[in-house]
Structure formats: structure tokens, C-alpha cells
Amino acid sequence: MKRKRNVLAMLGWYDHRILTGIARYAREADWHLPSRHLYDVSVPHGWKGDGLLVTHGTNPGFWPFVCRQSRRQPTVLIGGNSFGLSVPTVTEDDAAIGQMAARHFLERGHQNFAWFSPVSGGLAVDRLRGFHQTLVAAGLDCTVLEPPEAGRTARSAPRPYRNWLTRKLHVLPKPLALFVLDDQVAAEVIEICLESHLSVPQNVAVLGVGNLTIACEYSHVGISSIEIDFDEMGYRAAEMLDGLMGGGTISANQLILPPLGVVKRRSTDIQASVHPKVLEAIQFIRDHFHLPLQAGDIADEVGIARRTLSQLFARELRESPAAHLLHVRLERTKTLLRETNLKVRQIAETSGLESERNLRRAFRREIGISPLEYRQKHRVVKPESLTTSGRPGNSEL
């Protein structure tokens, strides 16, 4: 009988989706995957096995153990902060995350931007770089909020920067679009804002990263967040490790996975545009996107020339009315792909894209994958269940 490989998952920062991806591959490969240390947060000194999957951690004894073990058996690191560990890595595309954050705010007409991270490291640097470069390309800039050195503390420590950040947020121009390191930081920033009488999102719109349910859903204000495909990261890291344990080679030492998109909640649910005709057009699009609209129809509805409306959209949203209409339709399409078993043809009709061919072409061009690939990756309904939908209301956008 073939011996089961003994693989240790040392998760210095824990997300159940990473472990789910690892466990999914472990079942397919018939690995033994020890789990006790995952529950009591212990370091399994004396462990002997075939391979190691790790995320960076600050628990005393954790990193010395990982560094020592990585010299003894194949090791794959999951996540963007390596802190000197030279092993193959599967990570999220942090620059792309920053770019996505900037586009999310730009689509909402923001003009004032800031970035905040209480800690340093390659992950924070890359997210800021993507964010800043996208804003600069749009002719804008952002304020980088870096707490004093004394304020850069470990995650578990009290935050001495709270008063400092409160002062900074109060003097920055409003409405402010604030992109932060992750969802835990976002939840804390929202608390700081509310305690200091800054409304979220009216004064400060806050965007996090990770789509961590317990942070995003149970914050005082629901947190919009860029979703990372942690499940796929865990699975692909395990797949990479399996090849290394079999004596094979890998084509590259780093696999970078793109973010999945922005999960929108209340913390960024505001249109910062100041021109009433643009707001009126946006509302009309949200109410009627399922109809065969053209840009001229939108201009007629709000009572201005089509060219004037296009100029206003370009100035305030940095996109055309037609592009905004397509974006709303594709968001509706993604929702229906995830949450129903409607055929692509039916979804095209419901979302205003009219034909299956139009939907497939637009989806491939804008999202980068086919509608069916998206459905397979993101579906949240069982195959046998069927949800139908009539005319959408604003709450579904």
C-alpha cells in the first residue's frame, strides 16, 4: 500500500478558506494532514514529515520552527509577506488589489483619496503602489497615512495611533475615499470615525481587503472589501508542494493569483459625484438597466444633451454613460450567475444585454473569463435549486 504523505499546515495568520483549499487537495492526494496545532495554536516541535505549507506568523517560536523545518523538507509559503524565507510562494496580486480599489472609488466619483496601514511590509507596499499608480494615471493623487514609528505595533497589541489617526482624518478633505490594508484595519478605522463623529460613508468611505465575514458583516457599518481567492491559494500551494515532494520541478517560484472583485457593502455605498445630473443619470441606470437603453435615452431622461452628459460622466466618473451602464449590467449578470441556475440566455435578457452572444462577448472582454467559468468558481446555490428573478430593485445592486 502506498504510504500517505504527512503534510503540516502552519498557518501563522488563519483564514478558514486557505485551510479549505489545502484540505480539498489533501483529500484528492490522500495526504495525512495533522490538525491539533491549528486549534491550540501550538508549535509542533519534533514533527517529522514530508512537506510544509505555511503563512507568516508572529507567534513566538513559530517563525524559527518554520525556518528550521523549511531546510529539512519541501516548503511552500502562502501569502505576500515572506520576511526572508526563500521558498516557492503562492500569493495574491497585491498591486492588482490596489488598482481595483482605486477603480472602485473612481467609479463613485471620488476626488480625495488616502491609504492607511498600521504595519509595513511588501504586501502593504504593493497594495499602495497599485492604488497610487491608478490614481496618478487618472490625474489624481492620494495621501499616505503612516503612523509614527511608535504606533506600528503587532496585531494583538493596543493601537497607540488612534488619536493620531483621528486628527489626520479630520483635516483631510471630504468626502474622503480611504483604502486600508485589510478588513480588520477597516473595522477599526470605522470605529475611530464613528467615535469622532465622522460619518461612514458620507464623510469617509472605507474599503478593506479579504472579505473576512466576521469583520465585514458585523462591523458597525458593513465593510466593502476586495475578495481574495484564499481557497484557490490554499489548493494551488498544496498542488505545488505535491510536485516538490515528488521530486519534480516547478516552472516558477512564485504563483500570483488575481483578486476576485469588490464585495460591496455600506462602507463605500455612496456616490461622491457633486453634479445632480450625473446622480440623476446613475439612478435612472440602476432602475432601468434591464431595458434596451442607449446613451441617448439616458440623456433624454435627465434633460440634457448627450454630449453634455458624456462630458459630465468623463469629468466626475472617468467613464462614459455607456460604460457605466455596461458595468451595472455585468454586476447584475455576476449576481445571477452566482445565485441562480438561470441559463445564460435568460440572464442576458434579465440584465439588459439582450442576447447570449452579447453577454458572452462583454463578460469575456471585461471580466476575463467566460460566464460559465465564473459560475463554476463562484456559485452559491446548489445545482438542484432554482431561483428566478423578475425586474430587479435597487437593493440588488
N, C-alpha and C positions, 0 to 999 in steps of 0.2 A: 504494500500500500504506500502511495506517495505521502511523504511527510508533510504535514501542514507547516507552512511558513509562519513564524512568530514575529508579528509586526507590532511595534509600540507607537501609539499616537500620543505625543506630548504636546498638549495644547496650552501654551503659556497665556494666550487670550482665547477665550472659549466662545464659539458660536455653534449652536446645535446643527446648523446647516452644513458646516465643514465636516462635522463628525458623521452626519448622514451620508455625505458623499463618499467619505472614506469607508464607512460600513457597507455601502452599496457595492463598492468594488471588492471589499474583503469577502462578501458573500459569493460573488462571482468567481473569485480566485481561490476560495476555500482557505482563507487565512485564519490563524488564531489571533484575535485582537484583544489583549488584556484591557480591562476597563476599571479596575478598582481605583487606580490613581486618579482617574477622571472625577471621581466622586469625593474623595477625601483630600484632593489637591496635594498629594504626597509626591515625593521624588523616589521612583523605584530603584534605589541603589542596589547594585548587584544583578540587575536584569541582564540576561543574555538572550539575544535573538538574531533575527535575520535582517531587519530593516527598521528604520526610524522615520516617522513623519512628525514634523514639529512646526509650531508657530512660536514667535518670540515671546518670552515672558520675563517678568521682573521678580518673580518669587525667589527668595534666597535659595541657592542650591540648584535651581532649575537650569540656568544657563551653563554653569560649569559641567553639570551632568550631560547636557546636550552636546557641548563641545567635545567632551571626553568620548562619548559614545559615537559621535559622528566620525571619529577616526578608526572605529572598530567595525562598523557595518555601513552599508549604503544608507544615505540620509537625504531626504527631500524637505526643503523648507517651504511653508505655505505663508504667503503674505509679503508685504513690501519692505519691512524693516529687517535687514539681515544682521546688523551690528557685528559685522566681521566674520560671520560664519560663511565659509566658501564651499557651498554645496549647491546642487541643482535646485531651482526655485520655481514655484507656480505662484503667480501674483496677479492682482487686479491691475488694470491700466489706470494708474493714478492721474496721469496727465489727461487722459480722456475723461475721467471723472470731473476734473476741474473744468474742462471745456464744456461738458454737459451742464454743469452748474451755471456757468456764465450764460449759456444759451437759454436756460430756463428763466433766468432773471431778465435777460434781454427781451424775451418774448412777452414779458409782462410790463415792458415799458420802463424799467428802472434806469435811473441815471446816476445813482450814488451807490457805490459798492465797497465792501470791506471783506477781509479774510481774517479769521481768528483761529489760532491753535495754541493751546496751553503747553504743548510739547514740541520738540524739534525732531528731526529725523528725515530720512529720504522720502518716506510716504508723504509727510506734510509738504516738503519742498516740491515734489512733483504735482501734488494737487493744486498748490498755489501757482505753480508755473503754468499749468493748463488753463486755470481760471484767468490769470493775468494776461496771458498772450491772447486769449479770445477776446477779452475786453479791449485790449490795445488795438486789435485788428478792426474793432468796431468804433475806434476813435475815442475810447474811454479809458479809465484807469481805476485802480482800487487802492484803498487804504489797508496797509498790512498792520494788524494789531498784534504786537508781540509783547507779552507781559515781561516785566523786569525779571532779570535772572533769578531773583529770589522767589518769583512767582511760578517758576517752572518746576512743578512737583510731580511726584509719582501719582498714578491714578487713584490710589487709595488714600492719599494724604489730603488734608484740608486745603482749600484753594485760597491762598492769600491774595490772589489777584482780583477778587470780586469787586472791591471798592475801586481799584484802578480801572477795571473794565466798565463799571458803571459810569465813571467820569468820561471815559472815551466815547461811549455810546451816546451820551447826552450831547456832546458837542459836535458829533458828525451830522452832516446834512440829512434831512429826512424827505421822503421815505427812504430808508436805507435797506439795501439788499445785502444780507450778511451770510456768507458761506463759511461753515465751520468744519473742523476736522472730521467729526463723526456725530452720531446720534446722541451719544452720552453728553458730549460737549454741547450739542444743540439744546438738549433738555435743560442743562444748567444755565445756558445763556438765556433761555426763555424765562426761567425763574428770576434771573437777575433783572431782565427787562420789566417783568410784571411788578417786582418789588420796588422798582424805581419809577413806576408809573409811565413806562413806555409800552404802548400797545403793540401786540403781535397779531397780525402782520401789518397793521396800519402804519405804525412808526418804524418798526424793524421787521422785515421779512427774513426768516431764518431757514436755512437749508442745511440738512445734515447728510451723512453718508452711512450706508449699511443697511437701512430699513430694518433696524432692530425693533421688533414688535413691542416689547415691553417699554422701551423708551419712547417710540413714536406714538403709540396708541394711548398711553397712559400719562403723557405729559399734560400740563395744564392746557396747552394748545397743541393739537395734533401736529406732528412734525413731518413736513415734506422731506423726503430722503432719496438719495440716489442708491438704487439697489445694486448690490454686488452679487455675482453668481457664486456664492460660497459653496453651494452643493457641488457645482461643477469643478471648482477649485480643489475641493477635497478629493473628488473622484479622479481628476486628472493627475493630481500629485501621487495618489496611490498607484495609478497606472504607470507613471514614470518610475516610481520606486520598484514596481514589479519587474520592469525591464532591467533595472540596475541589479536587482538581486539575482536575476537570471544570467548575469554576466554580459548583458548586451550594452550597447552604447546608445546615447540619445542625440538627436540632431542638434539640439541647442540646450544650454544650461539654464535657460530661463524661458518659461512659457507665460505669456501675458494675455489675460482674458479681459475682454471689454465689459464695461458696466451694462446692466440690463435696461436702465432707464430711470426716470424720476417717478417715484410713487408720491402722488400729490395729496397733501393734507392741508389743514387750515393755516399752517405757519407761513405759507407763501401764497395763499389764496387771495390775492389782491392784484388789481391792475393798476400799476403806478402811472399809467398814461394820464396826462392832465387835460387833453383836449376832449371835450364832451362828444364830438362827432365820432372820434375813434372808439370811445367807450360804448356809444350807441351802436356802432357797427359791430363791435365784438359781441354785444348782447344779441343782436339780430342773428349773427352767425351761429351762436350757441343754441338759439331757439329753432333755427330753420336749416341747419346744415344738411339734414336728411332730404331736402328738396333739391331739384336741379338748379342750384344757384350759379350765377356768374358774377364777376366783379361789378358789372354794371347794375345788376339787381340790388346789390348791397348799397351802392352809391345812391340809387334812386330812393331806396327806403329811408336813408338818413338825410336826404335832401341836399346833396352837394354833387358837384361834377365828379366823374370817375377819376379824372386826373388829379383833382384836389385830394380825394380820398387816398389815392395811391401815394401822394406826397406826404400826407399826414402819417400813414402807416409806415412809410420808409423812415420818417424822422423819429417817430415815437416807438415803433416796434422793430424797426430794421428788417422788415419783411413786407411783402405786398399783401393786399387783401386776399388774393387768390391763394397765396402760400399759407396764410393763417387759416383759411377755410379748409385747405387740404390737411393741415396739422390737426384741426379739430376732428375731421372725418377719420383720420388714421387713429387718433386716440380712441374714438368710438369703436373702430374696427378691432383694435387690440383688446378692448374690454369684451367684446362679443366673442372673439377667438378664445379668450381665457375662460369666460364664464358661461358659455353656451355651447351647444352642439349644432348650431345653425350651419348650414352649408355656406361655402364661400360666396356663392351666387346670392343667397339670401342676405348675407352680411353686406355685400356690395349695395344691394337695394336699400337696406335699412340705414346705412351710413352715408348715403348720398353719392357714392361712387358709381352707381348705375349698373355697371357690368362687372362680371368676374374678371375679365381681361383688364379693365381699368384698375381694379383693386390690386391684382397681382403685380402689374407694372409699377404702380405707385408705391406699393409696400416694399417691393424689391429695391426700388431706387432710394427710398427714404430710410427704410429700416435695415436693409442689407441682407435680409433673408426672406424666404417665401412665407406666405400666411400659414401654411400647414406646418412649416418648421417652427414658427413662432408658437402655434397652438400646442404642438407636442412638447415644447420646452416649458410653457407657462400655464397650461390648463389647470383650472382649479375645480372642475366638475368631473364626476365620474362619467365614463362613456355612455352608460345607460340612461343618465339623467338628461332631460332636455328642458332648457329654459328658453321661452320665446319672449320676444320683446316687441312692443308696438312703438309708437312715437316716443323718443327719449325726452326726458325732462332735464332741467339744468343740473339737478343733483347727480346725474350720472356722468357728468363731465369732470 
